[in-house]
Amino acid sequence: MAILIFFLLHWYLSLFAQTFFLHRYAAHQMFTMNKFWEKVFYVLTWIFQGSSFLSPKAYGIMHRLHHAYADTDKDPHSPMYSKNLFDMMKKTLVVYNGILHDKIEIDEKFKKGVPYWKSFEAFADNWIVRISWGVFYFLFYVQYATYWWEFLLLPIHFLMGPVHGAIINWFAHKYGYVSFKVGDTAKNLIPVDFLMMGESYHNNHHKFGGRANFGKKWFELDPTYPFILLFNLFGVIHLKKNNDLNYM
């Protein structure tokens, strides 16, 4: 039971950091926040994602490229240009690292307003730090695992952030239903998104790239959106009014 609780906590906390801070804030700027809260969520993203911490800078830029060039040869992660899921993940990693280390020439419009805390990212991206997180996960399993098969979950812990991205970028471009006509293969993966905290409404998101609520139909409940409304109510963030508009 302890392992299941730990896995679910890591799954949903990491996913919340990715969809709230990396995706809706860093990439799309659906809301604003001051520098204090930006650094708070930077640290929380590192804690929640752990060994698979994703740079807000690199994630934000890469995701903007995805929207601008979806399902073309310039898309950082399109199933149409990959042999399988793992090939797509490998290609995504190459692009991500290229952006992170400024080895890829990127149009300035994709960099505009992306949060960047250089010193903290250097710390969080350090391999000693990443491996330390991995050792923590392993020792937790050694202490609390009651069945051998539970250790099969460990690789997901190590790569939690990329796993979440791969689920949407692969499966939500292949399977699901389409509510809106868009210029790519984005689909809504599941009608009630209990698994990906709103991220599976990918077709909706590609149609309304700046909309903070990813659900559109009455049954499409976006679990992240109430947190956005709550944070907005208490002044942690400031939700933009015209957020149905596309980012680009």
C-alpha positions as CSV (number, residue, x, y, z in Angstrom):
1,M,0.0,0.0,0.0
2,A,2.8,2.4,0.8
3,I,4.4,1.9,-2.6
4,L,1.1,2.5,-4.4
5,I,0.5,5.7,-2.4
6,F,4.1,6.9,-3.1
7,F,3.7,6.1,-6.8
8,L,0.4,7.9,-7.1
9,L,1.7,10.9,-5.2
10,H,4.7,11.1,-7.5
11,W,2.6,10.6,-10.6
12,Y,0.1,13.4,-9.8
13,L,2.4,15.9,-8.2
14,S,4.9,15.6,-11.1
15,L,2.0,15.9,-13.5
16,F,0.6,18.9,-11.8
17,A,4.0,20.7,-11.9
18,Q,4.2,19.9,-15.6
19,T,0.8,21.0,-16.7
20,F,0.5,24.0,-14.4
21,F,3.9,25.5,-14.3
22,L,5.8,24.1,-17.4
23,H,2.9,23.9,-19.8
24,R,0.2,26.5,-19.0
25,Y,2.6,29.1,-17.5
26,A,6.1,28.7,-19.0
27,A,5.0,27.7,-22.5
28,H,1.6,29.4,-23.0
29,Q,1.6,32.2,-20.4
30,M,-2.1,31.7,-19.7
31,F,-1.6,33.5,-16.4
32,T,1.1,35.7,-14.8
33,M,2.8,35.5,-11.4
34,N,5.5,37.6,-9.7
35,K,9.1,36.5,-9.4
36,F,8.6,35.2,-5.8
37,W,5.9,32.8,-6.8
38,E,7.7,31.9,-10.0
39,K,10.7,30.7,-7.9
40,V,8.4,28.9,-5.5
41,F,6.9,26.9,-8.3
42,Y,10.4,26.4,-9.8
43,V,11.4,24.6,-6.5
44,L,8.2,22.7,-6.3
45,T,8.6,21.5,-9.8
46,W,12.0,20.2,-8.9
47,I,10.7,18.4,-5.8
48,F,7.6,17.0,-7.6
49,Q,9.5,15.8,-10.7
50,G,12.7,14.8,-8.9
51,S,15.2,12.9,-11.0
52,S,13.3,13.9,-14.2
53,F,13.1,17.6,-13.6
54,L,12.4,19.5,-16.8
55,S,13.7,22.9,-17.4
56,P,10.9,25.5,-17.7
57,K,13.0,27.3,-20.3
58,A,13.7,24.3,-22.5
59,Y,10.2,22.9,-22.0
60,G,8.5,26.2,-22.8
61,I,10.4,26.8,-26.0
62,M,10.1,23.2,-27.2
63,H,6.4,23.2,-26.6
64,R,5.9,26.4,-28.5
65,L,7.8,24.8,-31.4
66,H,5.4,21.9,-31.2
67,H,2.4,24.1,-31.6
68,A,4.0,26.1,-34.4
69,Y,5.1,23.1,-36.4
70,A,2.8,20.3,-35.2
71,D,3.1,17.1,-37.2
72,T,5.7,18.5,-39.6
73,D,9.4,17.6,-39.8
74,K,10.1,20.6,-37.5
75,D,7.9,19.3,-34.7
76,P,10.2,18.2,-31.8
77,H,8.0,15.2,-31.1
78,S,5.6,14.0,-33.8
79,P,4.6,10.3,-34.1
80,M,4.5,10.9,-37.8
81,Y,8.3,11.2,-37.9
82,S,9.2,8.5,-35.4
83,K,9.3,4.7,-35.8
84,N,7.9,4.1,-32.3
85,L,7.3,5.7,-28.9
86,F,10.9,5.2,-27.7
87,D,12.3,6.6,-31.0
88,M,10.1,9.7,-30.5
89,M,11.3,10.1,-26.9
90,K,14.9,9.8,-28.0
91,K,14.4,12.6,-30.7
92,T,12.6,14.7,-28.1
93,L,15.6,14.4,-25.7
94,V,18.0,15.5,-28.5
95,V,15.9,18.7,-29.2
96,Y,15.4,19.3,-25.5
97,N,19.1,19.2,-24.7
98,G,19.9,21.3,-27.8
99,I,17.5,24.0,-26.5
100,L,18.7,23.7,-22.9
101,H,22.3,24.2,-23.8
102,D,21.7,26.8,-26.5
103,K,23.0,24.5,-29.3
104,I,20.0,25.0,-31.5
105,E,19.2,28.2,-33.2
106,I,15.8,29.3,-32.1
107,D,13.7,32.2,-33.4
108,E,13.5,34.9,-30.7
109,K,9.6,34.8,-30.8
110,F,9.7,31.3,-29.2
111,K,11.9,32.5,-26.3
112,K,9.8,35.5,-25.4
113,G,8.8,35.6,-21.7
114,V,10.0,32.0,-20.9
115,P,11.0,31.8,-17.2
116,Y,14.7,31.1,-16.6
117,W,16.4,30.8,-13.2
118,K,19.9,30.0,-14.4
119,S,21.6,29.1,-11.1
120,F,18.7,26.8,-10.0
121,E,18.5,25.0,-13.3
122,A,22.2,24.3,-13.2
123,F,21.7,22.8,-9.7
124,A,18.6,20.8,-10.6
125,D,20.0,19.5,-13.9
126,N,23.2,18.3,-12.2
127,W,23.6,14.5,-12.6
128,I,24.7,14.1,-9.0
129,V,21.3,15.7,-8.0
130,R,19.4,13.5,-10.4
131,I,21.1,10.3,-9.3
132,S,20.5,11.3,-5.7
133,W,16.7,11.4,-6.4
134,G,17.0,8.0,-8.0
135,V,18.8,6.6,-5.0
136,F,16.0,8.0,-2.8
137,Y,13.3,6.3,-4.8
138,F,15.2,3.0,-4.7
139,L,15.8,3.1,-1.0
140,F,12.1,3.9,-0.4
141,Y,11.2,0.8,-2.4
142,V,13.7,-1.4,-0.5
143,Q,12.2,-0.2,2.8
144,Y,8.5,-0.5,1.9
145,A,8.0,-2.8,-1.1
146,T,6.2,-6.0,-0.2
147,Y,6.2,-7.7,-3.7
148,W,9.0,-8.0,-6.2
149,W,6.9,-6.7,-9.1
150,E,6.6,-3.3,-7.3
151,F,10.2,-2.6,-8.3
152,L,9.0,-2.6,-11.9
153,L,7.6,0.8,-11.2
154,L,11.0,2.3,-10.5
155,P,11.9,3.2,-14.1
156,I,8.7,5.3,-14.3
157,H,9.8,7.2,-11.2
158,F,13.2,7.9,-12.8
159,L,11.6,9.2,-16.0
160,M,8.3,10.6,-14.7
161,G,8.4,13.9,-16.5
162,P,9.3,12.5,-20.0
163,V,6.8,9.6,-19.5
164,H,4.0,12.1,-19.0
165,G,5.0,14.0,-22.1
166,A,5.3,10.9,-24.2
167,I,1.8,9.7,-23.3
168,I,0.3,12.8,-24.7
169,N,2.7,13.5,-27.6
170,W,2.4,9.9,-28.9
171,F,-1.0,8.5,-27.9
172,A,-3.0,11.7,-28.1
173,H,-1.8,12.1,-31.7
174,K,-2.9,8.6,-32.6
175,Y,-6.0,7.7,-30.6
176,G,-9.1,9.4,-29.2
177,Y,-11.8,11.7,-30.5
178,V,-11.8,15.0,-32.4
179,S,-14.0,17.8,-31.3
180,F,-12.4,20.6,-33.4
181,K,-10.8,20.7,-36.8
182,V,-7.1,21.6,-36.4
183,G,-4.2,21.5,-38.8
184,D,-2.7,18.4,-37.2
185,T,-3.5,15.0,-35.7
186,A,-4.2,16.2,-32.1
187,K,-7.0,14.2,-30.4
188,N,-8.7,14.1,-27.1
189,L,-7.4,10.9,-25.6
190,I,-10.0,10.2,-22.9
191,P,-13.4,11.8,-22.2
192,V,-13.0,12.1,-18.5
193,D,-9.4,12.9,-17.7
194,F,-8.7,11.2,-14.4
195,L,-5.2,10.2,-15.6
196,M,-3.5,13.3,-17.0
197,M,-5.0,16.2,-15.2
198,G,-6.5,17.8,-18.3
199,E,-3.6,17.2,-20.6
200,S,-5.4,14.5,-22.5
201,Y,-7.8,17.1,-24.0
202,H,-5.1,17.6,-26.6
203,N,-7.4,18.4,-29.5
204,N,-9.2,21.1,-27.5
205,H,-5.8,22.5,-26.5
206,H,-4.5,22.7,-30.1
207,K,-7.7,24.5,-31.1
208,F,-7.5,27.0,-28.1
209,G,-3.8,27.2,-27.3
210,G,-4.2,30.0,-24.8
211,R,-7.2,28.7,-22.9
212,A,-6.5,27.8,-19.3
213,N,-9.4,25.3,-19.0
214,F,-8.5,22.4,-21.4
215,G,-12.1,20.9,-21.1
216,K,-14.8,22.2,-23.5
217,K,-17.7,19.8,-23.5
218,W,-19.8,19.4,-20.3
219,F,-18.2,16.0,-19.4
220,E,-14.6,17.1,-20.1
221,L,-13.5,18.0,-16.5
222,D,-10.0,19.5,-16.3
223,P,-8.7,18.7,-12.8
224,T,-6.0,21.4,-13.0
225,Y,-8.3,24.3,-13.7
226,P,-9.9,24.6,-10.2
227,F,-6.4,25.0,-8.8
228,I,-5.8,27.8,-11.3
229,L,-9.0,29.5,-10.2
230,L,-8.1,29.1,-6.6
231,F,-4.6,30.5,-7.1
232,N,-6.1,33.4,-9.1
233,L,-8.6,34.0,-6.3
234,F,-5.8,34.3,-3.7
235,G,-3.6,36.4,-5.9
236,V,-0.9,33.8,-6.4
237,I,-1.4,34.1,-10.1
238,H,-3.3,36.5,-12.4
239,L,-5.4,34.7,-15.0
240,K,-5.5,36.4,-18.3
241,K,-9.1,37.3,-19.5
242,N,-8.8,36.6,-23.2
243,N,-7.3,33.1,-22.7
244,D,-9.2,31.4,-25.6
245,L,-6.7,32.9,-28.0
246,N,-4.0,30.7,-29.5
247,Y,-0.4,31.4,-28.2
248,M,1.2,32.0,-31.6
